[in-house]
Amino acid sequence: MSEFTVNHAPRPWREGLTVAAALADEGRAPESVATALNGAFVPRARRADTPVQPGDELTLIQPITGG
Amino acid sequence: MSFTLYGRTLSSRFLLGTAGYPSPEVLRQAVRASGAQVLTVGLKRTLAAAGDNGFVAAVRDALRETGGQLLPNTAGCRSAREAITLAHMARELYDTAWIKLEVVGDEYTLQPDPWELVAAAEQLVRDGFQVFPYCTDDLITCRRLLDAGCELLMPWGAPIGSGQGLLNPFALRTLRARLPGVPLIVDAGIGAPSHAAQAMELGIDAVLLNSAVAQAGDPVRMAAAFGQAIAAGRLGFEAGVMARQDMAVASTPVDGRPFLIG
């Protein structure tokens, strides 16, 4: 079975998968995270038409405190 | 006492980090005590929709009280490409074009990588960001960052979190002398309020720190102490610190003074 990864954790890949769909599969609210695919930023408005391919790495980032 | 960063006029010259506080309430109170109007925040990878025990909410609450501004960072980045991506993600999440650009080149000192830093700054300025580059105190690197379109600089005082104070006051004085009019913010290495006051007396425009407050025995009182030290240092700079002398110079006039003995 083909896989992709979310923050380095393996996930099953399926035909037609997009960044928006992968985010929904993770149970994450769209506004709660920022996304990048293979190290390239994917703006919120582009998630639904950005396909995820087998072997891709999807990065999800959320706010934290910082210095 | 006010000053301007990327068109935003601020009354406080104290920029405060938000990491490592004992509780969200202590963070909220420390921000209030500091008077800081710029608060730094970060980003992290996460799989689950994990809570953070209310720390980020505390930051947002504190900002609402002060009318302040968030400054997201690119902490943890090791290359220009990584930092550029993270900056774009930060802009979307925090809804601000301000970015504290960190590109580290050495794990031991967390020293910025000047080549990657300048490359990232050039691209981010083209992408419409207002870049706050965390850099060393090297004059030529600083000039390259200005050439890249940065309107201010954030030279280190000492390695991040080390609390050593200003390791190279000469370099900071040189930056002040050679880059008049460029806002300089000492970022990193400050440990005690006296360090911050020293930076301000050198003519540095502002101080950014985190650990010195968050790791203090009483972060709220330490935040207040830094606020006062930074304001005092600035006032001292504006008032004009007297010139140093190698030898004693009597402060009491002796001319015409009656001699009681002899």
Boltz contact constraints between the chains, C-beta under 6 A:
constraints:
  - contact:
      token1: [A, 7]
      token2: [B, 45]
      max_distance: 6.0
  - contact:
      token1: [A, 7]
      token2: [B, 47]
      max_distance: 6.0
  - contact:
      token1: [A, 9]
      token2: [B, 47]
      max_distance: 6.0
  - contact:
      token1: [A, 28]
      token2: [B, 49]
      max_distance: 6.0
  - contact:
      token1: [A, 34]
      token2: [B, 89]
      max_distance: 6.0
  - contact:
      token1: [A, 34]
      token2: [B, 92]
      max_distance: 6.0
  - contact:
      token1: [A, 34]
      token2: [B, 93]
      max_distance: 6.0
  - contact:
      token1: [A, 36]
      token2: [B, 85]
      max_distance: 6.0
  - contact:
      token1: [A, 39]
      token2: [B, 85]
      max_distance: 6.0
  - contact:
      token1: [A, 41]
      token2: [B, 85]
      max_distance: 6.0
  - contact:
      token1: [A, 41]
      token2: [B, 88]
      max_distance: 6.0
  - contact:
      token1: [A, 41]
      token2: [B, 89]
      max_distance: 6.0
  - contact:
      token1: [A, 61]
      token2: [B, 43]
      max_distance: 6.0
  - contact:
      token1: [A, 61]
      token2: [B, 89]
      max_distance: 6.0
  - contact:
      token1: [A, 62]
      token2: [B, 46]
      max_distance: 6.0
  - contact:
      token1: [A, 63]
      token2: [B, 56]
      max_distance: 6.0
  - contact:
      token1: [A, 63]
      token2: [B, 93]
      max_distance: 6.0
  - contact:
      token1: [A, 64]
      token2: [B, 42]
      max_distance: 6.0
  - contact:
      token1: [A, 64]
      token2: [B, 44]
      max_distance: 6.0
  - contact:
      token1: [A, 65]
      token2: [B, 18]
      max_distance: 6.0
  - contact:
      token1: [A, 65]
      token2: [B, 19]
      max_distance: 6.0
  - contact:
      token1: [A, 65]
      token2: [B, 55]
      max_distance: 6.0
  - contact:
      token1: [A, 66]
      token2: [B, 19]
      max_distance: 6.0
  - contact:
      token1: [A, 66]
      token2: [B, 40]
      max_distance: 6.0
  - contact:
      token1: [A, 66]
      token2: [B, 41]
      max_distance: 6.0
  - contact:
      token1: [A, 66]
      token2: [B, 42]
      max_distance: 6.0
  - contact:
      token1: [A, 66]
      token2: [B, 73]
      max_distance: 6.0
  - contact:
      token1: [A, 66]
      token2: [B, 75]
      max_distance: 6.0
  - contact:
      token1: [A, 67]
      token2: [B, 17]
      max_distance: 6.0
  - contact:
      token1: [A, 67]
      token2: [B, 19]
      max_distance: 6.0
  - contact:
      token1: [A, 67]
      token2: [B, 40]
      max_distance: 6.0
  - contact:
      token1: [A, 67]
      token2: [B, 210]
      max_distance: 6.0
